[in-house]
Amino acid sequence: MARRITERQRLALKLEHLSETEVHEVLDYISIMESMRRATSLPATWEDELVSLLADSRENERARQAFEWESVRRRAERKAALSLSARA
């Protein structure tokens, strides 16, 4: 029975047939893949700390309150418009 080559062996064979420029491009691509893997695997604790710091800030509390007031105002306007159109 014929032994099948692995993906790594197949890659090595393909690399042997590439030019130096193409090998450099493959290495650049691998570098990008590695940096993306590192970025996703690193714990984002500093981002969590920043988000929690911003969430607790006074300006953010005011913005949430203003947003809630605006939402209530819009709901009241819609409700009033619906009741007026129902009467007509």
BELDATA-V394263 format. One record per pair of residues at least 12 apart in sequence whose ideal C-beta (glycine too) atoms are under 8 Angstrom apart, sorted by sequence separation. I is the first residue (numbers start at 1). GAP is how many residues later the second one is. D is the distance in whole Angstrom. If there is no record, write none. Layout:
I:GAP:D ; I:GAP:D
//
This chain:
none
//
